[in-house]
Amino acid sequence: GSLNEPVTPYRTIATDKEVYPRACVAFVMSVLPGREYGSQLVQKRYEAFGLDQDTGGAIRAPGRCDVFMGTGDAQGEAAGRTAAEGRVYYIFVKQ
């Protein structure tokens, strides 16, 4: 990841680092593919806190975010089927 720390499946997000700050905590709401009924992929609601620590090399625009789903063939297949809109709320401390 962009913080030289291991990334965590379904808890690490990637954004354009020229637009969004590194290491910010965010709440993500979207729809992601998940396994159900054996090996069938279905769309499931996803709502979770995550950390913006992935490099997101292919993401070059505001309003884009990728959720890291893990490594391996099954995770790659699920990631390849992800194209849902969602919402990302960054959590900042006001000083």
N, C-alpha and C positions, 0 to 999 in steps of 0.2 A: 504493500500500500504506500501511500504518499507520506506516511509517518514513520516508515521503516519498522513497522510492527505488523504482525500477522493480521490478515483480514478475517472476519467472522461471517460465515454464511447467514444470510437473511438479517444481518445486523450491521452490515457495512454498505454504504452507498458511495457512488461515484458521481461527481459533478464536474463542470468546467471550473478548474481552480483559479482561472483569471476572473471569474464572476463570483464564485462562492468561496468562503474561507475554509481552510483545512481544519479538521479536528472538531468541527461543530457538531453538537448533538442535534438531531432532527427527529421529528415524528413523521412517519411516512404512511400514507393511506393510498392503496391502489388495489388492483386485482392481479394476482400472479398465478401461473400454472402450478398445480400441485398434484401429487399422486393420489388416486382414489380408486377403489375397486380393483386392486391388483396393480397392473401397470398402466392403466388408463390415465391420461393427463386431463384434468378438468380445471376450470378457472375458479380460484378461491379468493375471497376477500383477504387482504393483507393489511394489517394495521400494527405498526411496531415502532419503537424507538430504535434509532440507528446512529452510527457515527460516520461522518463524511471523511473517510480516510482512504478511499480507493483512488487510484490515479485517474481513471476515466479518460484515457488517452484519445478515445474516439469521440468524446463528448466535447463539442466546441460551440456551445450556445447556451444562453440562459433558458431556463424552463425545461431543461433535460436532466434526468436523473436515472441511474441504473442501480438496481439492487443486486449485490453479489450473492449468487445462489450456491456457490461452492464449486468444487472441481469434480471432474468425472463425466462419463458419457451421459448419465441420466440428468445431471445438473445442466450440462451443455444443451441437451435437447430442450429442457424446460426454459432455459434462458433464450434460446432461439425462437421460442414461441411467445415471448413476452413483448407486447406492444400496447399496453394499456395506459390510459391517462390516469393521473392520480394527483395527489397533493403532498407537498413537503413543507413542513413548518419547522424553521430553525429556532432553536432556543438560545437566547442571548441573555446575559446579565446586564442590566442597565446600571451604569455607574454615575 
